[in-house]
Amino acid sequence: MRKKSILKLSTIIVMIAIIGYIALNGFSVGIYDVNSLPSIVKQGLDLTGGVSIVYQATNTDIDNFDSKMDSAVTVFRNRLDSKGFTEATIVRQGTDRIRVEIPINASSTMKNPNEIAEFIGTPAVLQYLDPDGNVILDGADIESASSGYQNGQYVVVFTMNDEGANKISEATKNLIGKTIDIQLDGKTISSPTVETVLSKNSQISGSFTAESAKNLALQLQSGALPLNLTEIEARSISATLGADALQTSITAGIIGIIIILLFMLVIYRICGLAADIALTIYMLIVLFAVATIQGVQLTLPGIAGLILGVGMAVDANVIIFERFKEELKNGKKLRSALDAAFSRAYVTIIDSNITTVIAALVLYFLGTGPIKGFAITLLIGVITSFITAVFVTKYLLKLIIGLGIESKKLFIGIGGRKDEV
C-alpha cells in the first residue's frame, strides 16, 4: 500500500513538472513544434491595442430609427463574434453614430483595419430578381449560410426559412428556362438559368475566393444592416494599459500565487501541500483553456475573472481543511476524518459554486464585449477550481495518508493537538 502510494504520488508530481515545463516553454520534436501556452493566449484591446471605427447613419428620418440603430449594433456584434473578436466594444454615440473598438493580436484572423471595417460595414443585401426586376427573395428569408467548394469553385450555400422556401418555389415554377439575377448590394454576381423548381436549399457562385465566400456567408448569417451606415473614422489605437502592462500583471500574479502557496503550506502543512499541488494543476488547466478555447481573450476584466477563480479554489480548500481539523480533534482517524470533512463541506462548496456559475451565465448571455469575456474566464475558473479542490485534493490526501504518516498534527497544522491514529 505504501509503495503504491509513493509511486502514484511521484508519478503525479513528475507529470505536473513535465506538463508545466511544456506549457510554459513549448518544445520541438523533429518537424513538429508545440508553442508555449502564454504565446498563444489571445489578448484584448486593453493589452494589445487594435482599431477604432466610427459609423454614421445617413437616413435618420426613417421610421423606428432608434430600434434600427440597436439592430445595427446587434449585426456588428454577430459579425465580429463570428470572426473571433468577442472582446470588441460596440457602443452608440449620440443618436446617429456607432463606435466599434476591436482588439488586434497575433491570433486575429484579420489584422488590416481597412479589411475589418469593410467586413463589418458591408451591407450584404442579397436579392433574387425575376426577369422583370421584381424581388423574389431577399436576405431576410435566409435561415443559415456557409461557404463550400463545388465543381472547382467556391460557393456560398444557404438554407431558407419556410417563408423564403415558399417564395422561391412558387416564383421558379413559372421561370423554367428563364434567367434570374442574384444581386449583392445592388450588383449582379450571378445570372443562372432556372432549370428546375428551387427549394429550401440554394447556393450562389460568382468568382469567390475561399475567404470572400466565407465572409459573405458570415455576413448573410448575421443579417443585413438595417440602415445605411457610412464610415467616418478608422484609426489604430494603442494598448490602454501600456506596453509593459501584461508583463507587470504576470509578475504581480506570480508573486501573489507564491504567497498563497506558502500560506497554505504554513497554515495547513500536509493538507496545504496537497492544496498547492491541486492549485498548480488548476492553473495549468485554466491556462490551457484560456489559450485554446475559441472566443476567450485576455483582458483586464478577464484577468479579474481568473483571479477570482483562484480565490474560490483556495476558499474551497480552506472550508474542507477546517472541517478536517474539527473531525480530527473529535478523535476520528485520518481516513474517516477526511471522508467526513469532504462529505460535510461538499454541500457548502456546491452552493457557492452554483451561485457564481449562475451569475457568470447571466453575464455571458446578457453581456457583450469585455463583460462576456469576464464571464467566460470566470466560468472556466469556477468549474476548474471545483474539480481540483474537491476531487484532486481529496485524491492527493488519500495518497499521502497511504504513505503511513500517523501524526495528526502534521495534517491539521496550527491550532491542532497531537493525537495518534
C-alpha positions as a printed Julia matrix, in Angstrom:
421×3 Matrix{Float64}:
   0.0    0.0     0.0
   2.78   2.42    0.98
   4.89   1.63   -2.09
   1.87   2.04   -4.35
   1.06   5.46   -2.82
   4.69   6.6    -3.21
   4.69   5.51   -6.86
   1.4    7.25   -7.67
   2.36  10.46   -5.84
   5.77  10.56   -7.51
   4.22   9.98  -10.93
   1.74  12.84  -10.4
   4.49  15.27   -9.35
   6.74  14.31  -12.26
   3.86  14.63  -14.75
   2.92  18.06  -13.39
   6.56  19.19  -13.75
   6.8   17.92  -17.35
   3.43  19.32  -18.45
   4.15  22.61  -16.68
   7.5   22.97  -18.44
   5.99  22.22  -21.85
   3.07  24.57  -21.2
   5.35  27.47  -20.26
   8.22  26.86  -22.7
   6.88  24.7   -25.54
   9.02  22.06  -27.23
  10.13  20.79  -30.63
  10.26  17.2   -31.88
  11.64  16.89  -35.41
   9.38  18.9   -37.71
   6.74  19.35  -35.01
   6.72  22.48  -32.88
   4.47  22.98  -29.88
   4.16  26.63  -28.87
   4.07  27.65  -25.24
   0.58  28.41  -23.96
   1.38  32.03  -22.94
   2.49  32.77  -26.51
  -0.89  31.76  -27.98
  -3.15  33.41  -25.41
  -5.32  35.92  -27.26
  -5.02  39.43  -25.8
  -7.78  42.0   -25.67
  -7.82  45.66  -26.67
  -6.52  46.96  -23.34
  -3.43  44.73  -23.56
  -2.62  44.59  -27.25
  -4.26  47.6   -28.94
  -6.41  47.46  -32.04
  -8.62  49.57  -34.29
 -11.4   52.06  -33.66
 -14.08  52.64  -36.32
 -16.96  55.12  -36.22
 -20.05  54.72  -38.43
 -22.75  57.34  -39.01
 -26.3   56.68  -40.21
 -27.28  58.7   -43.29
 -31.03  58.03  -43.23
 -32.07  59.34  -39.81
 -35.6   60.35  -40.86
 -36.95  56.81  -41.32
 -39.49  55.11  -39.06
 -38.24  53.27  -35.96
 -34.79  54.78  -36.4
 -33.76  54.19  -32.8
 -34.63  50.49  -32.83
 -32.88  50.05  -36.18
 -29.72  51.58  -34.7
 -29.91  48.99  -31.93
 -30.37  46.29  -34.58
 -27.27  47.55  -36.4
 -25.29  47.2   -33.16
 -26.52  43.59  -32.93
 -25.47  42.88  -36.53
 -22.0   44.3   -35.83
 -21.74  42.14  -32.72
 -22.77  38.97  -34.59
 -20.29  39.62  -37.38
 -17.41  40.32  -35.01
 -18.22  37.29  -32.85
 -18.22  35.1   -35.96
 -14.63  36.24  -36.66
 -13.48  35.62  -33.1
 -13.49  39.29  -32.0
 -15.62  38.55  -28.94
 -13.89  41.24  -26.86
 -14.79  44.03  -29.29
 -16.61  47.01  -27.78
 -19.63  48.36  -29.68
 -21.39  51.46  -28.35
 -23.76  54.09  -29.69
 -22.54  57.68  -29.76
 -25.2   60.34  -29.77
 -28.23  59.47  -31.86
 -26.76  58.51  -35.24
 -23.27  57.09  -34.64
 -21.83  53.73  -33.65
 -18.27  53.29  -32.37
 -16.59  49.91  -32.75
 -13.29  49.17  -30.96
 -11.65  45.88  -31.94
  -8.55  44.26  -30.41
  -5.98  43.0   -32.93
  -3.36  40.49  -31.82
  -1.28  37.65  -33.2
  -4.25  35.26  -33.2
  -6.64  37.6   -35.05
  -7.89  36.27  -38.38
  -7.96  39.86  -39.69
  -5.24  42.4   -38.87
  -5.76  45.1   -41.52
  -8.06  47.86  -40.15
  -9.47  48.57  -43.62
 -10.27  44.89  -44.17
 -12.02  44.69  -40.79
 -14.01  47.86  -41.49
 -15.11  46.54  -44.89
 -16.16  43.19  -43.43
 -18.33  44.51  -40.61
 -19.69  47.51  -42.53
 -20.65  45.88  -45.83
 -24.46  45.82  -46.07
 -24.61  42.29  -47.6
 -28.1   42.83  -49.06
 -28.88  39.73  -51.11
 -31.75  39.72  -53.61
 -33.1   37.3   -56.21
 -34.76  39.21  -59.09
 -37.01  37.82  -61.82
 -36.58  38.97  -65.5
 -38.94  41.91  -64.84
 -36.82  43.14  -61.91
 -39.25  42.03  -59.19
 -37.7   40.82  -55.92
 -38.32  37.1   -55.44
 -36.21  36.6   -52.35
 -34.03  38.72  -50.05
 -31.58  38.25  -47.17
 -34.34  38.32  -44.56
 -35.54  34.93  -45.87
 -32.2   33.23  -45.17
 -32.03  30.92  -42.15
 -28.37  29.85  -42.3
 -25.41  30.2   -44.64
 -21.97  28.64  -45.09
 -19.16  28.57  -47.63
 -18.32  25.5   -49.72
 -16.38  24.22  -52.72
 -18.19  22.61  -55.66
 -17.26  21.94  -59.29
 -13.88  23.63  -58.94
 -15.14  26.9   -57.47
 -16.01  28.4   -54.11
 -19.71  28.92  -53.46
 -21.99  30.15  -50.71
 -24.6   27.6   -49.67
 -27.62  28.76  -47.68
 -30.86  27.45  -46.28
 -34.05  29.49  -46.43
 -36.73  29.67  -43.79
 -40.17  28.28  -44.59
 -41.43  31.6   -45.92
 -38.41  32.01  -48.19
 -38.68  28.42  -49.42
 -42.32  29.02  -50.42
 -41.38  32.27  -52.19
 -38.61  30.77  -54.3
 -40.59  27.61  -55.06
 -43.68  29.49  -56.27
 -41.64  32.0   -58.29
 -39.42  29.49  -60.1
 -42.37  27.33  -61.17
 -43.08  29.96  -63.83
 -39.44  30.75  -64.64
 -38.19  27.42  -66.05
 -35.78  28.22  -68.89
 -35.51  31.87  -67.89
 -32.7   33.67  -66.08
 -32.84  35.28  -62.68
 -30.43  37.86  -61.3
 -28.73  37.26  -57.98
 -27.61  40.64  -56.67
 -25.46  41.52  -53.7
 -25.64  45.15  -52.58
 -27.22  46.08  -55.92
 -24.54  44.39  -58.05
 -25.27  41.27  -60.11
 -22.96  38.44  -59.02
 -24.68  35.63  -60.92
 -27.38  35.19  -63.57
 -28.26  31.49  -63.64
 -30.9   29.91  -65.87
 -33.67  28.22  -63.92
 -33.62  24.53  -64.83
 -35.78  23.21  -62.02
 -38.01  24.49  -59.24
 -35.79  25.78  -56.43
 -36.47  24.71  -52.86
 -35.3   25.35  -49.3
 -31.58  24.9   -50.06
 -29.75  27.05  -52.59
 -26.3   28.35  -53.46
 -24.6   31.27  -55.15
 -21.38  31.38  -57.14
 -19.51  34.32  -58.55
 -15.72  34.02  -58.69
 -15.38  33.8   -54.91
 -12.12  33.12  -53.13
 -12.15  30.9   -50.03
 -12.03  33.98  -47.79
 -14.6   36.06  -49.66
 -17.05  33.12  -49.75
 -16.61  32.61  -46.0
 -17.05  36.33  -45.28
 -20.2   36.57  -47.4
 -21.67  33.54  -45.64
 -20.93  35.13  -42.26
 -22.49  38.43  -43.36
 -25.62  36.7   -44.64
 -25.8   34.63  -41.47
 -25.63  37.73  -39.24
 -28.24  39.58  -41.3
 -28.16  42.71  -43.42
 -27.58  46.1   -41.84
 -30.95  47.78  -41.29
 -29.55  51.26  -42.02
 -27.24  52.99  -44.45
 -24.08  53.47  -42.39
 -21.09  55.47  -43.6
 -17.62  55.02  -42.14
 -16.44  58.45  -40.99
 -13.37  57.45  -38.97
 -10.97  54.49  -38.8
  -7.78  54.62  -36.77
  -5.4   52.36  -34.91
  -5.28  52.66  -31.12
  -2.54  51.59  -28.74
  -2.85  49.34  -25.7
  -4.65  51.32  -22.98
  -2.65  49.64  -20.22
   0.74  50.38  -21.76
   3.32  48.17  -23.44
   4.63  46.65  -20.2
   1.23  46.15  -18.55
   0.91  42.44  -19.37
   4.36  41.55  -18.08
   3.78  43.6   -14.93
   0.43  41.86  -14.37
   2.03  38.43  -14.84
   4.78  39.29  -12.36
   2.24  40.5    -9.81
   0.17  37.37  -10.35
   3.19  35.08   -9.83
   4.11  36.88   -6.6
   0.52  36.6    -5.34
   0.32  32.9    -6.18
   3.63  32.18   -4.42
   2.34  33.94   -1.29
  -0.87  31.87   -1.43
   1.09  28.62   -1.85
   3.35  29.45    1.11
   0.37  30.49    3.24
  -1.45  27.21    2.62
   1.73  25.22    3.31
   2.5   27.0     6.6
  -1.06  27.04    7.96
  -2.27  23.62    6.81
   1.02  21.69    6.45
   0.42  18.39    4.62
  -3.11  19.46    3.69
  -1.62  22.71    2.4
   0.9   20.74    0.33
  -1.93  18.76   -1.29
  -3.8   22.03   -1.92
  -0.69  23.56   -3.52
  -0.32  20.61   -5.9
  -4.04  20.82   -6.76
  -3.74  24.59   -7.28
  -0.81  24.03   -9.67
  -2.96  21.6   -11.67
  -5.76  24.19  -11.59
  -3.5   26.88  -13.05
  -2.29  24.6   -15.85
  -5.85  23.65  -16.82
  -7.0   27.28  -16.79
  -4.01  28.42  -18.85
  -4.72  25.69  -21.41
  -8.41  26.66  -21.55
  -7.71  30.39  -21.98
  -5.17  29.67  -24.74
  -7.28  27.2   -26.71
 -10.99  27.93  -26.24
 -12.41  29.91  -29.15
 -13.61  33.39  -28.2
 -11.59  33.76  -24.99
  -9.33  36.81  -24.97
  -7.24  38.0   -22.05
  -8.28  41.49  -20.93
  -8.24  43.31  -17.62
 -11.77  42.06  -16.76
 -10.71  38.58  -17.92
  -7.7   38.63  -15.61
 -10.05  39.61  -12.79
 -12.21  36.57  -13.58
  -9.19  34.25  -13.43
  -8.0   35.73  -10.13
 -11.49  35.28   -8.69
 -11.33  31.62   -9.74
  -8.03  31.18   -7.85
  -9.65  32.73   -4.79
 -12.57  30.3    -4.99
 -10.2   27.33   -5.36
  -8.33  28.34   -2.18
 -11.58  29.14   -0.37
 -12.95  25.65   -1.06
  -9.77  24.07    0.3
  -9.92  26.21    3.46
 -13.52  25.1     4.11
 -12.55  21.45    3.69
  -9.4   21.67    5.81
 -11.09  23.46    8.69
 -13.72  20.74    8.71
 -10.95  18.14    8.57
  -9.32  19.71   11.64
 -12.58  19.53   13.56
 -13.09  15.88   12.69
  -9.54  15.01   13.8
  -9.95  16.91   17.08
 -13.07  14.87   17.74
 -10.91  11.76   17.76
 -11.54  10.3    14.32
  -8.84   8.51   12.4
  -7.23  10.24    9.44
  -9.05   8.44    6.63
 -12.5    8.57    8.25
 -11.97  12.23    9.22
 -11.02  13.03    5.61
 -14.14  11.36    4.21
 -16.36  13.13    6.75
 -14.75  16.52    6.05
 -15.26  16.31    2.3
 -18.78  14.93    2.71
 -19.89  17.75    5.01
 -18.07  20.54    3.18
 -19.26  19.33   -0.23
 -22.74  20.91    0.05
 -21.33  24.31    1.07
 -18.85  24.3    -1.82
 -21.53  23.23   -4.3
 -23.83  26.07   -3.2
 -21.14  28.75   -3.5
 -20.03  27.49   -6.93
 -23.57  27.21   -8.31
 -24.43  30.8    -7.34
 -21.24  32.03   -9.01
 -21.9   29.96  -12.15
 -25.44  31.38  -12.38
 -24.09  34.93  -12.15
 -21.44  34.16  -14.79
 -24.03  32.65  -17.15
 -26.27  35.73  -16.81
 -23.29  37.98  -17.61
 -22.37  35.79  -20.59
 -25.81  35.67  -22.21
 -26.84  39.25  -21.45
 -23.46  40.98  -21.57
 -21.29  41.96  -24.52
 -17.61  42.63  -25.18
 -15.41  42.71  -22.05
 -18.33  41.71  -19.81
 -18.77  38.49  -21.8
 -15.0   37.94  -21.66
 -15.09  38.27  -17.87
 -17.97  35.79  -17.69
 -16.13  33.2   -19.81
 -12.92  33.33  -17.76
 -14.95  33.28  -14.54
 -16.82  30.16  -15.69
 -13.56  28.45  -16.62
 -12.05  29.32  -13.24
 -15.04  28.28  -11.14
 -15.6   24.92  -12.86
 -11.89  24.06  -12.77
 -11.5   25.16   -9.15
 -14.38  22.93   -8.08
 -12.85  19.89   -9.78
  -9.37  20.45   -8.37
 -10.45  21.49   -4.86
 -12.91  18.65   -4.31
 -11.63  15.68   -6.3
  -7.91  16.26   -6.89
  -7.16  17.44   -3.35
  -9.05  14.51   -1.81
  -7.23  12.01   -4.03
  -3.83  13.51   -3.13
  -4.58  13.45    0.6
  -5.6    9.79    0.4
  -2.3    9.0    -1.3
  -0.4   10.88    1.41
  -2.31   9.05    4.16
  -1.33   5.83    2.38
   2.33   6.7     2.97
   1.82   5.72    6.61
   2.07   9.16    8.22
   0.3    8.88   11.58
   0.78  12.26   13.27
  -2.45  14.24   13.11
  -0.59  17.45   13.87
   1.19  17.21   10.53
  -2.22  17.26    8.87
  -4.19  19.75   10.99
  -1.42  22.35   11.28
  -1.59  25.35   13.61
  -4.16  25.09   16.36
  -4.37  21.32   16.35
  -3.45  18.87   19.05
  -1.14  15.92   18.79
  -3.2   12.78   18.68
  -2.25   9.46   17.27
  -4.33   7.43   14.88
